[in-house]
């Protein structure tokens, strides 16, 4: 079993979001970078669990980014995974990133490709689906549970107002979210061994982008809270009905 | 030339999020001086022609029960075929579970730029620029789509539906489909429950509720308001509530008309997932809770006293 886990770097969940260059670039001053939580907590940890139950499993990590991404990929290797591949280019639009990952995937002969359900910065939820189409593979998105059964994946996925269980033959691309696994903290042994794990850097292939960011905006600030006394709850309901007109 | 809207269904009924996609797509068609057409895959229980009142002139229907469950690969091929046939220049999805699975595949197949999580109409005055949600609700990005065909996945609750007059012509499509590879073996659906991302009103609660045994009043209030229930991350991590109820940066992002947060302090990660709500009400006994800064209405008080009073007040209002 050979698994490819896609890893993205994102600003920490508490990072203050600001922009520079006339609101065309994300201001990374003082920003702490982390592994995209969906990639780390769910896809990577589930891949590690699969390796724990079958030691012959090989886990490779892939990321698209410049050398600034190396600390993130080392942290992912500290959690688990055998080796990592970094495509040496600044990530651009989803199509560009998915195309770079698909080139890596074509070389590797993977049985399983995991992505997070989305990144917490661009919220595209697109890489998994694009990758599957580029590789002509089936795609199961928004998985909440993942099991292997012989040559099949048994995946529980989100549907509106519930979940459904589906089966699909490998190889397959799966996007993971909460439920698939539980967050882990890297231990000292993992951190030490991560330094010795191979991190291969490959150059990007020439691909066009389909979209570009023209500018960013911050949402308008709220006018301020209107407080109602806890002894006058009926007044709150009246305000919601007559002033806000939402009930 | 036309605008194609993917109309998705659940158990044979058109989803509310699809109505928003239809109205949005119809408006784009109007701006581009062309017409809007819809596509429905699988068996349906609804009469499709009346959906014309939301602005679609035609609905292409491929009535094949093999399409009753989503296999994004099979769906993509069919939608691409129809899109090519009607020369669709803009293709609209709802950015819901189905849209997230299909739109990226279709983007690759048609080499069409995709904007997922759109929150406003495209600006076509200079190119084709669509505003979308980024940084999990903490900001917006204006995305320029540089391809001949454009795909937009519209966030649920981001565009208001309006019904006019009209009936859609139903075009029965009869094209062969590829073998389905993703086989659905079981469905676990909480019937009657309002899906979280589609809900107009969401009642959400956090650690302030002290334990899962105290959720009865949250559910009662939600039921009275026809609302969906949600929770904060610590609550879902502690398994007090199912993980699909977790809203916030690493859970589900929502944009209801009314979000009622009970016993949730309002960490930045939680706010990110809910700050597109039109009106936010915060009930918290701590007046310093950061959530009050993001709220429209608030009560500083103990949830165990305030929520039962809210239930009574809503009952009185609704006459039940």
Interface residues (C-beta under 8 A of the other chain):
Chain A: X11 X13 X14 X17 X19 X37 X38 X41 X93 X94 X95 X98 X117 X120 X121 X122 X123 X124 X125 X126 X127 X128 X129 X130 X132 X133 X134 X137 X138 X139 X140 X141 X142 X144 X154 X157 X158 X159 X160 X161 X162 X163 X164 X165 X166 X167 X168 X169 X178 X179 X209 X210 X211 X212 X213 X214 X215 X216 X217 X218 X219 X222 X223 X225 X226 X227 X228 X229 X230 X233 X234 X236 X237 X239 X240 X241 X244 X246 X247
Chain B: X10 X15 X69 X71 X72 X73 X76 X95 X96 X97 X100 X101 X102 X103 X104 X105 X106 X107 X108 X109 X111 X112 X113 X114 X115 X116 X117 X129 X131 X132 X133 X134 X135 X136 X137 X138 X139 X140 X141 X142 X143 X144 X145 X146 X147 X181 X182 X183 X184 X185 X186 X187 X188 X189 X190 X191 X193 X194 X195 X197 X198 X200 X201 X225 X236 X243 X244 X246 X249 X250 X251 X253 X257 X258 X268 X269 X272 X275 X276 X278 X279 X281 X282 X292 X293 X294 X295 X296 X297 X298 X299 X300 X301 X302 X305 X306 X309 X310 X312 X313 X314 X316 X317
